[in-house]
């Protein structure tokens, strides 16, 4: 597997089959793991095409396996970042709560930008059960905080 991210909060690896393996660790790891699964399944149920799909979960390991949404975007205009996250909120009623360029990828296969890392996201649909109380990341914190 190729290591993509190794921080206090998560270890992310891409398998040889292209699937993304994310292991949660650190502060509120259990709650962040459960929230990311909950939000990704909600988005899938709403037909959101530009986010990872949950393939497997391993609660005892706090490990999630998802589809791959392309490569991290290194250069993107701030206005485009705002547009992508605003569309997610307007169309699918999910506020990302870590809405920065570091959580946007580009998928050449889909021909579009995708959003990743939903561990801090909030479902705004009043019909959805509330998520866990999470300590949100620092605004525009450094990559990998």
PyMOL commands that place a pseudoatom at each C-alpha (Angstrom):
pseudoatom trace, name=CA, resn=UNK, resi=1, chain=A, elem=C, hetatm=0, pos=[0.000, 0.000, 0.000]
pseudoatom trace, name=CA, resn=UNK, resi=2, chain=A, elem=C, hetatm=0, pos=[1.062, 3.554, -0.671]
pseudoatom trace, name=CA, resn=UNK, resi=3, chain=A, elem=C, hetatm=0, pos=[0.984, 5.860, 2.333]
pseudoatom trace, name=CA, resn=UNK, resi=4, chain=A, elem=C, hetatm=0, pos=[-0.788, 9.133, 1.566]
pseudoatom trace, name=CA, resn=UNK, resi=5, chain=A, elem=C, hetatm=0, pos=[-1.160, 10.743, 4.988]
pseudoatom trace, name=CA, resn=UNK, resi=6, chain=A, elem=C, hetatm=0, pos=[0.205, 9.940, 8.428]
pseudoatom trace, name=CA, resn=UNK, resi=7, chain=A, elem=C, hetatm=0, pos=[-0.903, 12.424, 11.095]
pseudoatom trace, name=CA, resn=UNK, resi=8, chain=A, elem=C, hetatm=0, pos=[-2.060, 12.472, 14.700]
pseudoatom trace, name=CA, resn=UNK, resi=9, chain=A, elem=C, hetatm=0, pos=[-5.660, 12.064, 13.511]
pseudoatom trace, name=CA, resn=UNK, resi=10, chain=A, elem=C, hetatm=0, pos=[-5.371, 9.499, 10.739]
pseudoatom trace, name=CA, resn=UNK, resi=11, chain=A, elem=C, hetatm=0, pos=[-3.281, 7.148, 8.671]
pseudoatom trace, name=CA, resn=UNK, resi=12, chain=A, elem=C, hetatm=0, pos=[-4.453, 7.031, 5.054]
pseudoatom trace, name=CA, resn=UNK, resi=13, chain=A, elem=C, hetatm=0, pos=[-3.150, 4.494, 2.559]
pseudoatom trace, name=CA, resn=UNK, resi=14, chain=A, elem=C, hetatm=0, pos=[-4.081, 3.646, -1.009]
pseudoatom trace, name=CA, resn=UNK, resi=15, chain=A, elem=C, hetatm=0, pos=[-4.199, -0.085, -1.705]
pseudoatom trace, name=CA, resn=UNK, resi=16, chain=A, elem=C, hetatm=0, pos=[-2.863, -1.672, -4.860]
pseudoatom trace, name=CA, resn=UNK, resi=17, chain=A, elem=C, hetatm=0, pos=[-6.476, -2.071, -5.949]
pseudoatom trace, name=CA, resn=UNK, resi=18, chain=A, elem=C, hetatm=0, pos=[-6.977, 1.708, -5.639]
pseudoatom trace, name=CA, resn=UNK, resi=19, chain=A, elem=C, hetatm=0, pos=[-9.176, 1.577, -2.537]
pseudoatom trace, name=CA, resn=UNK, resi=20, chain=A, elem=C, hetatm=0, pos=[-8.547, 4.073, 0.255]
pseudoatom trace, name=CA, resn=UNK, resi=21, chain=A, elem=C, hetatm=0, pos=[-7.864, 2.716, 3.771]
pseudoatom trace, name=CA, resn=UNK, resi=22, chain=A, elem=C, hetatm=0, pos=[-8.286, 5.297, 6.534]
pseudoatom trace, name=CA, resn=UNK, resi=23, chain=A, elem=C, hetatm=0, pos=[-7.404, 4.438, 10.134]
pseudoatom trace, name=CA, resn=UNK, resi=24, chain=A, elem=C, hetatm=0, pos=[-8.632, 6.919, 12.736]
pseudoatom trace, name=CA, resn=UNK, resi=25, chain=A, elem=C, hetatm=0, pos=[-6.563, 7.710, 15.803]
pseudoatom trace, name=CA, resn=UNK, resi=26, chain=A, elem=C, hetatm=0, pos=[-6.029, 10.420, 18.356]
pseudoatom trace, name=CA, resn=UNK, resi=27, chain=A, elem=C, hetatm=0, pos=[-8.600, 12.732, 19.920]
pseudoatom trace, name=CA, resn=UNK, resi=28, chain=A, elem=C, hetatm=0, pos=[-12.217, 11.591, 19.394]
pseudoatom trace, name=CA, resn=UNK, resi=29, chain=A, elem=C, hetatm=0, pos=[-11.155, 8.852, 16.960]
pseudoatom trace, name=CA, resn=UNK, resi=30, chain=A, elem=C, hetatm=0, pos=[-14.247, 6.721, 17.636]
pseudoatom trace, name=CA, resn=UNK, resi=31, chain=A, elem=C, hetatm=0, pos=[-16.656, 9.633, 17.134]
pseudoatom trace, name=CA, resn=UNK, resi=32, chain=A, elem=C, hetatm=0, pos=[-14.882, 10.855, 13.981]
pseudoatom trace, name=CA, resn=UNK, resi=33, chain=A, elem=C, hetatm=0, pos=[-14.880, 7.326, 12.533]
pseudoatom trace, name=CA, resn=UNK, resi=34, chain=A, elem=C, hetatm=0, pos=[-18.608, 6.909, 13.175]
pseudoatom trace, name=CA, resn=UNK, resi=35, chain=A, elem=C, hetatm=0, pos=[-19.406, 10.378, 11.864]
pseudoatom trace, name=CA, resn=UNK, resi=36, chain=A, elem=C, hetatm=0, pos=[-17.501, 9.929, 8.609]
pseudoatom trace, name=CA, resn=UNK, resi=37, chain=A, elem=C, hetatm=0, pos=[-19.332, 6.674, 7.898]
pseudoatom trace, name=CA, resn=UNK, resi=38, chain=A, elem=C, hetatm=0, pos=[-22.678, 8.237, 8.806]
pseudoatom trace, name=CA, resn=UNK, resi=39, chain=A, elem=C, hetatm=0, pos=[-22.147, 11.272, 6.554]
pseudoatom trace, name=CA, resn=UNK, resi=40, chain=A, elem=C, hetatm=0, pos=[-20.792, 9.278, 3.596]
pseudoatom trace, name=CA, resn=UNK, resi=41, chain=A, elem=C, hetatm=0, pos=[-23.740, 6.863, 3.750]
pseudoatom trace, name=CA, resn=UNK, resi=42, chain=A, elem=C, hetatm=0, pos=[-26.152, 9.794, 3.962]
pseudoatom trace, name=CA, resn=UNK, resi=43, chain=A, elem=C, hetatm=0, pos=[-24.558, 11.434, 0.900]
pseudoatom trace, name=CA, resn=UNK, resi=44, chain=A, elem=C, hetatm=0, pos=[-24.715, 8.151, -1.006]
pseudoatom trace, name=CA, resn=UNK, resi=45, chain=A, elem=C, hetatm=0, pos=[-28.418, 7.799, -0.136]
pseudoatom trace, name=CA, resn=UNK, resi=46, chain=A, elem=C, hetatm=0, pos=[-28.974, 11.303, -1.558]
pseudoatom trace, name=CA, resn=UNK, resi=47, chain=A, elem=C, hetatm=0, pos=[-27.160, 10.456, -4.802]
pseudoatom trace, name=CA, resn=UNK, resi=48, chain=A, elem=C, hetatm=0, pos=[-24.126, 12.694, -4.280]
pseudoatom trace, name=CA, resn=UNK, resi=49, chain=A, elem=C, hetatm=0, pos=[-21.691, 11.606, -7.023]
pseudoatom trace, name=CA, resn=UNK, resi=50, chain=A, elem=C, hetatm=0, pos=[-18.541, 13.470, -5.957]
pseudoatom trace, name=CA, resn=UNK, resi=51, chain=A, elem=C, hetatm=0, pos=[-17.629, 11.838, -2.638]
pseudoatom trace, name=CA, resn=UNK, resi=52, chain=A, elem=C, hetatm=0, pos=[-16.079, 8.498, -1.655]
pseudoatom trace, name=CA, resn=UNK, resi=53, chain=A, elem=C, hetatm=0, pos=[-18.336, 5.461, -1.234]
pseudoatom trace, name=CA, resn=UNK, resi=54, chain=A, elem=C, hetatm=0, pos=[-18.051, 3.316, 1.880]
pseudoatom trace, name=CA, resn=UNK, resi=55, chain=A, elem=C, hetatm=0, pos=[-16.906, -0.177, 0.895]
pseudoatom trace, name=CA, resn=UNK, resi=56, chain=A, elem=C, hetatm=0, pos=[-15.944, -1.740, 4.230]
pseudoatom trace, name=CA, resn=UNK, resi=57, chain=A, elem=C, hetatm=0, pos=[-15.831, -0.756, 7.891]
pseudoatom trace, name=CA, resn=UNK, resi=58, chain=A, elem=C, hetatm=0, pos=[-13.783, -2.267, 10.691]
pseudoatom trace, name=CA, resn=UNK, resi=59, chain=A, elem=C, hetatm=0, pos=[-15.117, -0.729, 13.941]
pseudoatom trace, name=CA, resn=UNK, resi=60, chain=A, elem=C, hetatm=0, pos=[-12.731, -2.683, 16.174]
pseudoatom trace, name=CA, resn=UNK, resi=61, chain=A, elem=C, hetatm=0, pos=[-9.781, -1.150, 14.269]
pseudoatom trace, name=CA, resn=UNK, resi=62, chain=A, elem=C, hetatm=0, pos=[-11.427, 2.237, 13.608]
pseudoatom trace, name=CA, resn=UNK, resi=63, chain=A, elem=C, hetatm=0, pos=[-10.654, 1.623, 9.937]
pseudoatom trace, name=CA, resn=UNK, resi=64, chain=A, elem=C, hetatm=0, pos=[-12.725, 2.647, 6.943]
pseudoatom trace, name=CA, resn=UNK, resi=65, chain=A, elem=C, hetatm=0, pos=[-12.267, 1.513, 3.333]
pseudoatom trace, name=CA, resn=UNK, resi=66, chain=A, elem=C, hetatm=0, pos=[-13.698, 3.721, 0.584]
pseudoatom trace, name=CA, resn=UNK, resi=67, chain=A, elem=C, hetatm=0, pos=[-13.528, 4.248, -3.133]
pseudoatom trace, name=CA, resn=UNK, resi=68, chain=A, elem=C, hetatm=0, pos=[-10.787, 6.489, -4.450]
pseudoatom trace, name=CA, resn=UNK, resi=69, chain=A, elem=C, hetatm=0, pos=[-11.774, 10.004, -5.552]
pseudoatom trace, name=CA, resn=UNK, resi=70, chain=A, elem=C, hetatm=0, pos=[-8.637, 10.908, -7.476]
pseudoatom trace, name=CA, resn=UNK, resi=71, chain=A, elem=C, hetatm=0, pos=[-5.600, 12.969, -6.642]
pseudoatom trace, name=CA, resn=UNK, resi=72, chain=A, elem=C, hetatm=0, pos=[-5.267, 15.822, -4.156]
pseudoatom trace, name=CA, resn=UNK, resi=73, chain=A, elem=C, hetatm=0, pos=[-5.648, 19.209, -5.808]
pseudoatom trace, name=CA, resn=UNK, resi=74, chain=A, elem=C, hetatm=0, pos=[-2.530, 21.304, -5.278]
pseudoatom trace, name=CA, resn=UNK, resi=75, chain=A, elem=C, hetatm=0, pos=[-3.702, 24.547, -6.906]
pseudoatom trace, name=CA, resn=UNK, resi=76, chain=A, elem=C, hetatm=0, pos=[-7.296, 25.751, -6.804]
pseudoatom trace, name=CA, resn=UNK, resi=77, chain=A, elem=C, hetatm=0, pos=[-8.741, 29.240, -6.610]
pseudoatom trace, name=CA, resn=UNK, resi=78, chain=A, elem=C, hetatm=0, pos=[-10.263, 30.173, -3.246]
pseudoatom trace, name=CA, resn=UNK, resi=79, chain=A, elem=C, hetatm=0, pos=[-13.515, 31.092, -5.016]
pseudoatom trace, name=CA, resn=UNK, resi=80, chain=A, elem=C, hetatm=0, pos=[-13.713, 27.591, -6.517]
pseudoatom trace, name=CA, resn=UNK, resi=81, chain=A, elem=C, hetatm=0, pos=[-13.144, 26.028, -3.068]
pseudoatom trace, name=CA, resn=UNK, resi=82, chain=A, elem=C, hetatm=0, pos=[-16.044, 28.066, -1.661]
pseudoatom trace, name=CA, resn=UNK, resi=83, chain=A, elem=C, hetatm=0, pos=[-18.229, 27.111, -4.623]
pseudoatom trace, name=CA, resn=UNK, resi=84, chain=A, elem=C, hetatm=0, pos=[-17.581, 23.375, -4.208]
pseudoatom trace, name=CA, resn=UNK, resi=85, chain=A, elem=C, hetatm=0, pos=[-18.407, 23.349, -0.492]
pseudoatom trace, name=CA, resn=UNK, resi=86, chain=A, elem=C, hetatm=0, pos=[-21.409, 25.675, -0.951]
pseudoatom trace, name=CA, resn=UNK, resi=87, chain=A, elem=C, hetatm=0, pos=[-22.838, 23.294, -3.550]
pseudoatom trace, name=CA, resn=UNK, resi=88, chain=A, elem=C, hetatm=0, pos=[-22.426, 20.365, -1.166]
pseudoatom trace, name=CA, resn=UNK, resi=89, chain=A, elem=C, hetatm=0, pos=[-24.328, 22.288, 1.493]
pseudoatom trace, name=CA, resn=UNK, resi=90, chain=A, elem=C, hetatm=0, pos=[-27.041, 23.650, -0.814]
pseudoatom trace, name=CA, resn=UNK, resi=91, chain=A, elem=C, hetatm=0, pos=[-27.745, 20.520, -2.836]
pseudoatom trace, name=CA, resn=UNK, resi=92, chain=A, elem=C, hetatm=0, pos=[-27.058, 17.742, -0.320]
pseudoatom trace, name=CA, resn=UNK, resi=93, chain=A, elem=C, hetatm=0, pos=[-27.542, 19.533, 3.014]
pseudoatom trace, name=CA, resn=UNK, resi=94, chain=A, elem=C, hetatm=0, pos=[-24.105, 18.648, 4.385]
pseudoatom trace, name=CA, resn=UNK, resi=95, chain=A, elem=C, hetatm=0, pos=[-21.760, 21.237, 5.850]
pseudoatom trace, name=CA, resn=UNK, resi=96, chain=A, elem=C, hetatm=0, pos=[-18.193, 19.982, 5.658]
pseudoatom trace, name=CA, resn=UNK, resi=97, chain=A, elem=C, hetatm=0, pos=[-16.823, 21.839, 8.741]
pseudoatom trace, name=CA, resn=UNK, resi=98, chain=A, elem=C, hetatm=0, pos=[-13.254, 21.455, 7.416]
pseudoatom trace, name=CA, resn=UNK, resi=99, chain=A, elem=C, hetatm=0, pos=[-13.940, 23.172, 4.088]
pseudoatom trace, name=CA, resn=UNK, resi=100, chain=A, elem=C, hetatm=0, pos=[-10.476, 23.808, 2.722]
pseudoatom trace, name=CA, resn=UNK, resi=101, chain=A, elem=C, hetatm=0, pos=[-8.603, 22.936, -0.463]
pseudoatom trace, name=CA, resn=UNK, resi=102, chain=A, elem=C, hetatm=0, pos=[-6.796, 20.107, 1.367]
pseudoatom trace, name=CA, resn=UNK, resi=103, chain=A, elem=C, hetatm=0, pos=[-10.108, 18.200, 1.275]
pseudoatom trace, name=CA, resn=UNK, resi=104, chain=A, elem=C, hetatm=0, pos=[-10.692, 18.501, -2.465]
pseudoatom trace, name=CA, resn=UNK, resi=105, chain=A, elem=C, hetatm=0, pos=[-9.456, 16.000, -5.023]
pseudoatom trace, name=CA, resn=UNK, resi=106, chain=A, elem=C, hetatm=0, pos=[-9.786, 15.779, -8.779]
pseudoatom trace, name=CA, resn=UNK, resi=107, chain=A, elem=C, hetatm=0, pos=[-10.943, 12.592, -10.417]
pseudoatom trace, name=CA, resn=UNK, resi=108, chain=A, elem=C, hetatm=0, pos=[-9.911, 12.307, -14.075]
pseudoatom trace, name=CA, resn=UNK, resi=109, chain=A, elem=C, hetatm=0, pos=[-12.201, 9.278, -14.356]
pseudoatom trace, name=CA, resn=UNK, resi=110, chain=A, elem=C, hetatm=0, pos=[-15.242, 11.308, -13.258]
pseudoatom trace, name=CA, resn=UNK, resi=111, chain=A, elem=C, hetatm=0, pos=[-13.936, 14.510, -14.818]
pseudoatom trace, name=CA, resn=UNK, resi=112, chain=A, elem=C, hetatm=0, pos=[-14.798, 16.487, -11.715]
pseudoatom trace, name=CA, resn=UNK, resi=113, chain=A, elem=C, hetatm=0, pos=[-13.694, 17.736, -8.352]
pseudoatom trace, name=CA, resn=UNK, resi=114, chain=A, elem=C, hetatm=0, pos=[-14.554, 15.556, -5.359]
pseudoatom trace, name=CA, resn=UNK, resi=115, chain=A, elem=C, hetatm=0, pos=[-14.746, 16.224, -1.630]
pseudoatom trace, name=CA, resn=UNK, resi=116, chain=A, elem=C, hetatm=0, pos=[-13.083, 13.944, 0.942]
pseudoatom trace, name=CA, resn=UNK, resi=117, chain=A, elem=C, hetatm=0, pos=[-12.574, 13.708, 4.726]
pseudoatom trace, name=CA, resn=UNK, resi=118, chain=A, elem=C, hetatm=0, pos=[-16.048, 13.993, 6.218]
pseudoatom trace, name=CA, resn=UNK, resi=119, chain=A, elem=C, hetatm=0, pos=[-15.079, 13.161, 9.796]
pseudoatom trace, name=CA, resn=UNK, resi=120, chain=A, elem=C, hetatm=0, pos=[-16.110, 16.642, 11.018]
pseudoatom trace, name=CA, resn=UNK, resi=121, chain=A, elem=C, hetatm=0, pos=[-19.088, 17.143, 8.666]
pseudoatom trace, name=CA, resn=UNK, resi=122, chain=A, elem=C, hetatm=0, pos=[-22.605, 17.996, 9.802]
pseudoatom trace, name=CA, resn=UNK, resi=123, chain=A, elem=C, hetatm=0, pos=[-25.789, 16.733, 8.169]
pseudoatom trace, name=CA, resn=UNK, resi=124, chain=A, elem=C, hetatm=0, pos=[-28.162, 19.719, 8.065]
pseudoatom trace, name=CA, resn=UNK, resi=125, chain=A, elem=C, hetatm=0, pos=[-31.269, 17.704, 7.161]
pseudoatom trace, name=CA, resn=UNK, resi=126, chain=A, elem=C, hetatm=0, pos=[-33.561, 17.933, 10.218]
pseudoatom trace, name=CA, resn=UNK, resi=127, chain=A, elem=C, hetatm=0, pos=[-34.881, 14.434, 9.475]
pseudoatom trace, name=CA, resn=UNK, resi=128, chain=A, elem=C, hetatm=0, pos=[-31.414, 12.915, 9.944]
pseudoatom trace, name=CA, resn=UNK, resi=129, chain=A, elem=C, hetatm=0, pos=[-30.395, 11.785, 13.434]
pseudoatom trace, name=CA, resn=UNK, resi=130, chain=A, elem=C, hetatm=0, pos=[-27.904, 14.147, 15.077]
pseudoatom trace, name=CA, resn=UNK, resi=131, chain=A, elem=C, hetatm=0, pos=[-24.250, 13.298, 14.888]
pseudoatom trace, name=CA, resn=UNK, resi=132, chain=A, elem=C, hetatm=0, pos=[-21.703, 13.207, 17.704]
pseudoatom trace, name=CA, resn=UNK, resi=133, chain=A, elem=C, hetatm=0, pos=[-20.399, 16.353, 19.346]
pseudoatom trace, name=CA, resn=UNK, resi=134, chain=A, elem=C, hetatm=0, pos=[-16.965, 16.932, 17.856]
pseudoatom trace, name=CA, resn=UNK, resi=135, chain=A, elem=C, hetatm=0, pos=[-14.172, 19.376, 18.537]
pseudoatom trace, name=CA, resn=UNK, resi=136, chain=A, elem=C, hetatm=0, pos=[-13.734, 21.020, 15.138]
pseudoatom trace, name=CA, resn=UNK, resi=137, chain=A, elem=C, hetatm=0, pos=[-10.272, 21.493, 13.593]
pseudoatom trace, name=CA, resn=UNK, resi=138, chain=A, elem=C, hetatm=0, pos=[-8.624, 24.906, 13.710]
pseudoatom trace, name=CA, resn=UNK, resi=139, chain=A, elem=C, hetatm=0, pos=[-9.636, 27.146, 10.794]
pseudoatom trace, name=CA, resn=UNK, resi=140, chain=A, elem=C, hetatm=0, pos=[-7.295, 26.605, 7.882]
pseudoatom trace, name=CA, resn=UNK, resi=141, chain=A, elem=C, hetatm=0, pos=[-4.967, 24.549, 10.042]
pseudoatom trace, name=CA, resn=UNK, resi=142, chain=A, elem=C, hetatm=0, pos=[-1.833, 23.103, 8.479]
pseudoatom trace, name=CA, resn=UNK, resi=143, chain=A, elem=C, hetatm=0, pos=[-2.199, 20.022, 6.365]
pseudoatom trace, name=CA, resn=UNK, resi=144, chain=A, elem=C, hetatm=0, pos=[-2.152, 16.957, 8.528]
pseudoatom trace, name=CA, resn=UNK, resi=145, chain=A, elem=C, hetatm=0, pos=[-2.980, 18.601, 11.838]
for i in range(1, 145): cmd.bond("trace and resi %d" % i, "trace and resi %d" % (i + 1))
show_as sticks, trace
zoom trace
